[in-house]
Amino acid sequence: MVGHLGDRPLYQRLRQMNNSDATTELTELARQAAWGLMKGGDLDTSGDGRTTLLLRLDILDAATRAGIVIDRAAHGIGLIYTRNELT
């Protein structure tokens, strides 16, 4: 899901995108990351699950720095894990 979209790795696709495409891509990654951070999801907060949850938080943070804010309520996304809960 995160990090690889389509038939090429994400870093290769981002290199070939214009700003509009990159914004669209990052917005979708952030939306998916927010879904994956919902409490009660399929990942636990230890081991590999914790690592994956932290990566999803990194994606949301990067999107926020780029001016992309995911409206969780509009997408039906409930409570998500915070970095403090995972570290």
Sequence and secondary structure as in RCSB ss.txt:
>XXXX:A:sequence
MVGHLGDRPLYQRLRQMNNSDATTELTELARQAAWGLMKGGDLDTSGDGRTTLLLRLDILDAATRAGIVIDRAAH
GIGLIYTRNELT
>XXXX:A:secstr
 TTEETTEEHHHHHHT  HHHHHHHHHHHHHHHHHHTBTTSS  SSHHHHHHHHHHHHHHHHHHHTT    TGGG
T   B  HHHH 
